[in-house]
Amino acid sequence: MECPSCKKQTCGIIDDNHLWCDKCGTAIRSQVEFLPSYQNCHNAPRQQIYNRRKRFMKYIQSLAIGPVLTNIHAILDLYSSFEFAWVVHNNLSKRTYFYAKPCMLKVCCQMLQIDCTLPGLKDKSRERDQFRELKEMTGTQAWFTSRGCRSNEI
């Protein structure tokens, strides 16, 4: 092959997508390969997934209460157990939606013996009803399955 730059005969040096002249060092030929991107380019909005645990964690962090933040992982563990038990035994509850975040936080802190002032619901009878249902939830088979040997009393 003849180099177009120096006009000498060369076999060339292949480096990735380029053929280089071994006499003068110029690129004789390049074969650029375009690879499709791994990024899926589309205009559809991303499907959001509702995550109660994540929303509860953000609620706890927004309160910024020291003893609660110190035990956030244990609280979230209890919260997940309540959520699991509620989904499995939804027929035991008259609720359409999951329990209120202030009620859940109070119950979790009470079970973990975290003593601090926490916000509550304005409607105290509604709060009492939720506390009662959550206490009943701790006696279900799903609760024992979720908690295993970890036992916390309300």
HELIX and SHEET records of a PDB file:
HELIX    1   1 ARG A   52  LEU A   63  1                                  12    
HELIX    2   2 GLY A   66  THR A   70  1                                   5    
HELIX    3   3 ILE A   72  VAL A   88  1                                  17    
HELIX    4   4 ASN A   90  LEU A   92  5                                   3    
HELIX    5   5 LYS A  101  MET A  111  1                                  11    
HELIX    6   6 LYS A  124  MET A  137  1                                  14    
HELIX    7   7 GLN A  141  ARG A  147  1                                   7    
SHEET    1   A 3 ILE A  13  ASP A  15  0                                        
SHEET    2   A 3 HIS A  18  TRP A  20 -1                                        
SHEET    3   A 3 ALA A  27  SER A  30 -1                                        
END                                                                             
